[in-house]
Amino acid sequence: MQYTKLPHTDIEVSKICLGTMTWGRQNTEEEGHEQMDYALDRGINFFDTAELYPVPAHKDYHSHTEMIIGNWFARTGNRDKVVLATKIAGPAPFTKFIRTTGYRPESIREAVEASLARLKTDYIDLYQLHWPERSTNYFGQRGYTPDPRDHWEDNIHLVLRTLAELIREGKIRHVGLSNETPWGVMRYLEEAKVHHNLPRMLTIQNPYSLLNRLFEVGLSEISHRSGMGLLAYSPLGFGTLSGKYLDGKKPEKARITLFPNYNRYSGETAVEATRAYQEIAASKGLSLAQMALAFVNSRPFLTSNIIGATSMEQLRENIDSIDIRLTPEILEAIEGVHNRIPNPAP
C-alpha cells in the first residue's frame, strides 16, 4: 500500500480509501465486516462513510452503514487503526427523513452526536459537508445556472465556528468538503484565512474518473496552490469502468441493474468512451477497472482514491490497482480518448 497525509496534518492515510455506501443495502453487515477485515490486512487505514449511507437514500436504511462500522469497531477493537471520515447530509428532498437538514449549528451538532453514537467512537477524524446548502451545480450537472428560488444567505462563518467548537471539544479532528465547486472551496478557505481561529477545509470529496475529469478544470489549481487534497469518489463510475455494462449487459445485483436511475455514466458518449478505454486496457494486458483506478491513483492532486465493492473479488482487484504503473504510452492513449470525448459523464 502507498500512503499520503491528510493535507496540513501529520495524519498518514492509505492512497486507497475504503468506501462503504453499499453496506446495509447491497451488502450485509457480515459482508461489510469481511471487507473491513480484508482492507485493513491489505494496509488500508482510511474508511469513508456518511450519515446518509447506504444509498440510494431510504428512510428504512439510512445510517445503517455507520452502525455496521460501529459494530465492527466494537467487535475488533480496531478504532485506533483507522482514520475515519464521515459526512453530514445537506438539504435535499431525499434527506428529509433524517432530520431538518442543513448546516445550522443545532443540525451540525445533532448530526455529529448521532454519528458518534452509531460509529461507537468518541471522535471522527475527518468530518465533511456532503454537499452545499446553496443551489449550485449538483450531481450530474456540468455547469452552474442561477436558481431564482435560491434564497441561501452566506452562513459559512457560522458553519466553521460550529465546527471549530466541535474540534475544541474533541468530537471531530479535521474538516472537509464534498461535491463542492471552486467558488465554494475558495469561500471556505477565505473565511478560515481571515479568521485564524476557524478550521481550514483540508479535503474535497468529488467525483473523478476517466469519464469525469471536471475536477481538473478549476479545482485542480486550487488543490495545487492551497494544498487541498482530492478524495476521489466514483473512480469507476458506478462500476461502468469495469466494462460490465457494455453491450447492454445487466449483471445480476449490480448497482445500475438494481437502481437504473443511477444512469449518469450510462449515456451514449460515456459508453463510447468506456469502450475506447477498454480497448486501451486490453491491448496492454490490463483489466479496464485496474487501468481506470491506476489512472486516478497517479493524479498529483489525489490524497486518496475511494473504492467500493459489493464482492470480495471486486475488492481484491480494486486494491491491487495500487501496484499498477501506467506507462507514458498508456497515458498518451488515455489523453487521446479524453481529447476526443471529454467528460461524457458530468
Buried (B, 14 or more C-beta within 10 A) or exposed (E): EEEBEBBBBEBEBBBBBBBBBBBBBBBEBEBBBBBBBBBBEBBBBBBBBBBBBBBBBBEEBBBBBBBBBBBBBEEBEBBEEBBBBBBBBBBBEBBEEBBEBBBBBEBBBBBBEBBBEBBBBEBBBBBBBBBBBBBBBEEEEEEEEEEEEEEEEEBBBBBBBBBBBBBEEEBBBBBBBBBBBBEBBBBBBEBBEEEEEBBBBBBBBBBBBBBBBBBBEBBBEBBEEBEBBBBBBBBBBBBBBBBBBEEEEEEEEBBBBBBEEBBBBBBEEBBBBBBBBBEBBEEEEBBBBBBBBBBBBEBEBBBBBBBBBBEEEBBEBBBBBBEBEBEEEBBEBBEEBBEEBBBBBB
